[in-house]
Amino acid sequence: MHVSITVPTEDPRLAREVYPELERIGYDRAFSFEAKHDPFVPLAIAGEHTDRLELGTAIAIAFARTPMTLANTGWDLQATTGGRFVLGLGSQVKPHIEQRYSMPWSKPAARMKEMVQAIRAIWAAWETGDRLRFEGEFYTHTRMIPAFDPGPNPYGPPPIFTAGFGPLSTRVAGEVSDGFLVHPVNSRRSLQELTLPAIAEGAERAGRDAADVEVVCVTIVVTGRDEAEYNRSLEAVRGQLAFYATTPAYLPVFELHGYGDLHPVLNRMAKENRWDEMPLLIDNELIEAIAVVGEPHEIAPAIRARLDGISDHVSLVNNRAPDPQYFAEVVAGLRTMAE
């Protein structure tokens, strides 16, 4: 099984320490994420301090940028990491794009599809020297002169992964992406009934094989090396799911497991600033449906069982447990099972 992790710190100053440690533990790939800091800077640092580890964004906010700026960044990171870069893109939500980034928002699924197509058109022009001519509904790129053309990449263009949740954004991955970053609010049932069919539909529309899309199952894990650590992990996830349940986009997974009534209640409590009370409504049954729960030695076989027949790519969510060694036993277990 291919094992990734969401890097347990955003602090770019720690990149030269954390990423090599993740490589030593045995991870195949480490994803940065965009919240308080730029997601690309730590990967540039990490590339100089690792040899094997693949490096990607999960995610960089696509609509805060243009296809040209993303093309440049992706091209350069692919070169400086020796071909180990993955450009992972997500949309964010309308208020953040318009009010935080002062960028346009419309038709997010169609816009993401065109964003990927535009980036690839720019890369193709650099690779081949052919004229750049991309004219879409949202983006137009028709000017490229030698002064701004970096030329072919010695490692070829990096793969582009997209993230999403609903059927439209998931279909986009099937149509144009090299991989799909599944949101952490997922279960074996939702992967089978919601995610994979949408990817297959998108692939069929584009005349592609759905098997060519790498499905990265971002997975919440509840575990601990002692009772106190386990309980901290459990309660952190309880709060995380209470927050996710306030968002309408994630409702289909909650509904699938009989928890659809939680959304209006938790949404109202959030507006009333009752954040401390909200986790009390998330019971252990719901946590066990969405997260993989158990002692460290139980997690690897549980992940295998959860993803059997679905994907052999898992990414462990670790941003609430900042110790890079936190899942070392899990990674070792997944490696042993693969032998």
C-alpha positions as semicolon CSV with decimal commas, in nm:
position;residue;x (nm);y (nm);z (nm)
1;M;0,000;0,000;0,000
2;H;0,119;0,349;-0,090
3;V;0,121;0,553;0,234
4;S;0,102;0,931;0,249
5;I;0,058;1,172;0,535
6;T;-0,069;1,522;0,581
7;V;0,238;1,683;0,734
8;P;0,179;1,741;1,105
9;T;0,296;2,102;1,106
10;E;0,245;2,402;0,883
11;D;0,549;2,588;1,018
12;P;0,783;2,617;0,716
13;R;1,081;2,655;0,952
14;L;1,040;2,290;1,054
15;A;1,041;2,153;0,700
16;R;1,410;2,061;0,703
17;E;1,350;1,847;1,013
18;V;1,001;1,701;0,968
19;Y;1,012;1,582;0,607
20;P;1,338;1,382;0,642
21;E;1,194;1,218;0,953
22;L;0,880;1,118;0,761
23;E;1,105;0,970;0,492
24;R;1,296;0,768;0,754
25;I;0,971;0,637;0,903
26;G;0,881;0,495;0,563
27;Y;0,613;0,718;0,415
28;D;0,593;0,729;0,037
29;R;0,457;1,083;0,013
30;A;0,408;1,387;0,236
31;F;0,143;1,650;0,168
32;S;0,158;2,010;0,281
33;F;-0,170;2,198;0,319
34;E;-0,272;2,560;0,280
35;A;-0,407;2,731;0,589
36;K;-0,189;2,984;0,772
37;H;0,110;2,956;0,538
38;D;0,191;2,908;0,172
39;P;0,191;2,533;0,093
40;F;0,472;2,544;-0,162
41;V;0,754;2,696;0,044
42;P;0,802;2,397;0,279
43;L;0,812;2,160;-0,018
44;A;1,094;2,357;-0,178
45;I;1,287;2,324;0,148
46;A;1,194;1,957;0,188
47;G;1,319;1,876;-0,159
48;E;1,671;1,969;-0,052
49;H;1,659;1,749;0,259
50;T;1,495;1,431;0,124
51;D;1,588;1,181;-0,147
52;R;1,296;0,945;-0,200
53;L;0,986;1,104;-0,045
54;E;0,726;1,232;-0,290
55;L;0,611;1,585;-0,206
56;G;0,270;1,731;-0,279
57;T;0,006;1,983;-0,181
58;A;-0,322;1,864;-0,032
59;I;-0,431;2,110;-0,107
60;A;-0,317;2,436;-0,263
61;I;-0,612;2,667;-0,320
62;A;-0,651;2,677;-0,696
63;F;-0,890;2,968;-0,729
64;A;-0,663;3,196;-0,526
65;R;-0,421;3,171;-0,819
66;T;-0,417;3,159;-1,198
67;P;-0,323;2,867;-1,423
68;M;-0,002;3,048;-1,518
69;T;0,115;3,104;-1,159
70;L;0,037;2,741;-1,072
71;A;0,209;2,621;-1,389
72;N;0,527;2,810;-1,295
73;T;0,529;2,689;-0,936
74;G;0,454;2,329;-1,029
75;W;0,717;2,329;-1,306
76;D;0,988;2,462;-1,077
77;L;0,908;2,228;-0,786
78;Q;0,906;1,931;-1,021
79;A;1,256;2,030;-1,134
80;T;1,400;2,115;-0,791
81;T;1,263;1,797;-0,627
82;G;1,397;1,573;-0,902
83;G;1,053;1,475;-1,032
84;R;0,895;1,406;-0,692
85;F;0,627;1,677;-0,691
86;V;0,248;1,638;-0,703
87;L;0,033;1,948;-0,764
88;G;-0,277;1,892;-0,551
89;L;-0,552;2,150;-0,602
90;G;-0,876;2,230;-0,423
91;S;-1,137;2,498;-0,463
92;Q;-1,201;2,625;-0,107
93;V;-1,547;2,785;-0,065
94;K;-1,702;3,097;-0,211
95;P;-1,669;3,333;0,090
96;H;-1,297;3,267;0,121
97;I;-1,226;3,302;-0,251
98;E;-1,421;3,626;-0,281
99;Q;-1,360;3,785;0,059
100;R;-1,018;3,653;0,163
101;Y;-0,848;3,628;-0,176
102;S;-1,051;3,884;-0,374
103;M;-1,079;3,643;-0,665
104;P;-1,379;3,545;-0,879
105;W;-1,606;3,251;-0,794
106;S;-1,844;3,072;-1,026
107;K;-1,918;2,718;-1,138
108;P;-1,644;2,563;-0,921
109;A;-1,646;2,219;-1,084
110;A;-1,631;2,356;-1,438
111;R;-1,370;2,613;-1,332
112;M;-1,151;2,344;-1,172
113;K;-1,171;2,130;-1,484
114;E;-1,064;2,423;-1,698
115;M;-0,790;2,517;-1,452
116;V;-0,634;2,173;-1,492
117;Q;-0,670;2,186;-1,870
118;A;-0,512;2,532;-1,885
119;I;-0,213;2,431;-1,670
120;R;-0,156;2,130;-1,892
121;A;-0,178;2,348;-2,205
122;I;0,090;2,580;-2,063
123;W;0,315;2,288;-1,973
124;A;0,267;2,137;-2,319
125;A;0,376;2,464;-2,480
126;W;0,690;2,468;-2,265
127;E;0,765;2,103;-2,338
128;T;0,716;2,119;-2,715
129;G;0,780;2,481;-2,806
130;D;0,444;2,490;-2,981
131;R;0,233;2,803;-2,968
132;L;0,037;2,852;-2,646
133;R;-0,329;2,877;-2,734
134;F;-0,579;2,803;-2,459
135;E;-0,914;2,982;-2,472
136;G;-1,179;2,875;-2,223
137;E;-1,479;3,010;-2,039
138;F;-1,277;3,121;-1,735
139;Y;-0,913;3,136;-1,846
140;T;-0,736;3,251;-2,160
141;H;-0,365;3,196;-2,223
142;T;-0,243;3,293;-2,568
143;R;0,083;3,476;-2,506
144;M;0,417;3,309;-2,438
145;I;0,750;3,450;-2,552
146;P;1,102;3,307;-2,506
147;A;1,179;3,543;-2,217
148;F;0,909;3,372;-2,007
149;D;0,933;3,016;-2,139
150;P;1,137;2,787;-1,907
151;G;1,158;2,518;-2,172
152;P;1,121;2,141;-2,121
153;N;1,128;2,001;-1,770
154;P;1,404;1,743;-1,724
155;Y;1,158;1,528;-1,526
156;G;0,848;1,591;-1,736
157;P;0,534;1,761;-1,607
158;P;0,418;1,673;-1,254
159;P;0,088;1,494;-1,195
160;I;-0,214;1,704;-1,102
161;F;-0,448;1,582;-0,830
162;T;-0,776;1,751;-0,751
163;A;-0,983;1,742;-0,436
164;G;-1,355;1,772;-0,390
165;F;-1,657;1,630;-0,223
166;G;-1,980;1,639;-0,420
167;P;-2,055;1,448;-0,740
168;L;-1,963;1,735;-0,972
169;S;-1,612;1,792;-0,836
170;T;-1,555;1,418;-0,806
171;R;-1,652;1,368;-1,171
172;V;-1,396;1,633;-1,267
173;A;-1,123;1,411;-1,125
174;G;-1,244;1,128;-1,346
175;E;-1,237;1,356;-1,648
176;V;-0,904;1,538;-1,619
177;S;-0,704;1,459;-1,303
178;D;-0,419;1,219;-1,240
179;G;-0,550;1,162;-0,890
180;F;-0,836;1,245;-0,656
181;L;-0,784;1,353;-0,295
182;V;-1,085;1,215;-0,109
183;H;-1,205;1,440;0,173
184;P;-1,149;1,301;0,526
185;V;-1,526;1,283;0,580
186;N;-1,564;0,946;0,412
187;S;-1,635;0,586;0,498
188;R;-1,602;0,256;0,317
189;R;-1,968;0,282;0,224
190;S;-1,945;0,641;0,097
191;L;-1,635;0,555;-0,107
192;Q;-1,822;0,267;-0,270
193;E;-2,157;0,440;-0,319
194;L;-2,063;0,804;-0,380
195;T;-1,696;0,852;-0,470
196;L;-1,602;0,569;-0,705
197;P;-1,920;0,591;-0,918
198;A;-1,868;0,964;-0,973
199;I;-1,505;0,912;-1,077
200;A;-1,611;0,634;-1,313
201;E;-1,878;0,858;-1,466
202;G;-1,626;1,136;-1,525
203;A;-1,376;0,896;-1,677
204;E;-1,640;0,754;-1,909
205;R;-1,732;1,103;-2,027
206;A;-1,369;1,171;-2,113
207;G;-1,304;0,832;-2,269
208;R;-1,057;0,743;-1,994
209;D;-1,006;0,439;-1,778
210;A;-1,112;0,516;-1,420
211;A;-0,824;0,296;-1,301
212;D;-0,584;0,564;-1,430
213;V;-0,705;0,802;-1,155
214;E;-0,515;0,751;-0,831
215;V;-0,773;0,761;-0,551
216;V;-0,599;0,888;-0,238
217;C;-0,819;0,799;0,057
218;V;-0,745;1,065;0,314
219;T;-0,828;0,885;0,637
220;I;-0,887;1,007;0,991
221;V;-0,727;0,781;1,249
222;V;-0,806;0,757;1,619
223;T;-0,530;0,585;1,813
224;G;-0,281;0,638;2,092
225;R;0,020;0,481;2,254
226;D;-0,146;0,505;2,596
227;E;-0,493;0,576;2,730
228;A;-0,440;0,951;2,765
229;E;-0,308;0,984;2,410
230;Y;-0,593;0,770;2,275
231;N;-0,854;0,984;2,452
232;R;-0,697;1,305;2,323
233;S;-0,712;1,166;1,971
234;L;-1,073;1,054;2,014
235;E;-1,192;1,387;2,148
236;A;-1,003;1,581;1,880
237;V;-1,180;1,380;1,612
238;R;-1,514;1,425;1,788
239;G;-1,466;1,801;1,764
240;Q;-1,343;1,775;1,406
241;L;-1,655;1,587;1,296
242;A;-1,881;1,831;1,483
243;F;-1,722;2,110;1,280
244;Y;-1,754;1,921;0,951
245;A;-2,121;1,845;1,021
246;T;-2,202;2,219;1,012
247;T;-2,116;2,230;0,641
248;P;-2,393;2,138;0,394
249;A;-2,145;1,995;0,142
250;Y;-2,058;1,706;0,374
251;L;-2,420;1,617;0,448
252;P;-2,442;1,321;0,204
253;V;-2,197;1,111;0,409
254;F;-2,374;1,192;0,736
255;E;-2,708;1,109;0,574
256;L;-2,570;0,781;0,440
257;H;-2,505;0,671;0,798
258;G;-2,831;0,801;0,945
259;Y;-2,695;1,125;1,093
260;G;-2,851;1,375;0,854
261;D;-3,042;1,543;1,137
262;L;-2,715;1,657;1,295
263;H;-2,648;1,925;1,035
264;P;-2,923;2,177;1,115
265;V;-2,867;2,137;1,488
266;L;-2,490;2,181;1,475
267;N;-2,516;2,458;1,217
268;R;-2,744;2,651;1,452
269;M;-2,515;2,587;1,750
270;A;-2,216;2,716;1,553
271;K;-2,401;3,038;1,474
272;E;-2,478;3,069;1,846
273;N;-2,105;3,025;1,919
274;R;-2,169;2,707;2,121
275;W;-1,857;2,534;1,991
276;D;-1,771;2,365;2,321
277;E;-2,108;2,188;2,331
278;M;-2,111;2,068;1,972
279;P;-1,878;1,764;2,009
280;L;-2,120;1,615;2,264
281;L;-2,358;1,536;1,975
282;I;-2,100;1,320;1,792
283;D;-2,128;0,964;1,923
284;N;-1,868;0,690;1,898
285;E;-2,068;0,499;1,636
286;L;-2,038;0,789;1,393
287;I;-1,667;0,828;1,469
288;E;-1,612;0,457;1,397
289;A;-1,796;0,487;1,065
290;I;-1,579;0,774;0,939
291;A;-1,248;0,723;1,120
292;V;-1,030;0,416;1,163
293;V;-1,026;0,353;1,538
294;G;-0,810;0,124;1,751
295;E;-0,479;0,061;1,922
296;P;-0,173;0,133;1,707
297;H;-0,121;-0,234;1,613
298;E;-0,486;-0,260;1,499
299;I;-0,482;0,036;1,261
300;A;-0,290;-0,111;0,966
301;P;-0,518;-0,416;0,922
302;A;-0,823;-0,194;0,974
303;I;-0,707;0,041;0,698
304;R;-0,645;-0,257;0,471
305;A;-0,995;-0,389;0,537
306;R;-1,154;-0,048;0,486
307;L;-0,987;0,013;0,149
308;D;-0,983;-0,344;0,014
309;G;-1,107;-0,335;-0,343
310;I;-1,129;0,046;-0,335
311;S;-0,775;0,184;-0,339
312;D;-0,420;0,098;-0,238
313;H;-0,340;0,462;-0,161
314;V;-0,403;0,597;0,188
315;S;-0,313;0,934;0,338
316;L;-0,317;0,958;0,716
317;V;-0,459;1,272;0,876
318;N;-0,214;1,379;1,145
319;N;-0,248;1,756;1,180
320;R;-0,400;1,720;1,529
321;A;-0,108;1,511;1,656
322;P;0,209;1,706;1,573
323;D;0,456;1,427;1,654
324;P;0,586;1,289;1,319
325;Q;0,642;0,952;1,490
326;Y;0,276;0,926;1,590
327;F;0,184;0,678;1,315
328;A;0,524;0,507;1,284
329;E;0,382;0,174;1,403
330;V;0,094;0,206;1,157
331;V;0,332;0,269;0,868
332;A;0,547;-0,028;0,973
333;G;0,236;-0,245;0,990
334;L;0,124;-0,143;0,641
335;R;0,472;-0,215;0,509
336;T;0,482;-0,560;0,673
337;M;0,143;-0,649;0,529
338;A;0,261;-0,554;0,182
339;E;0,556;-0,795;0,194
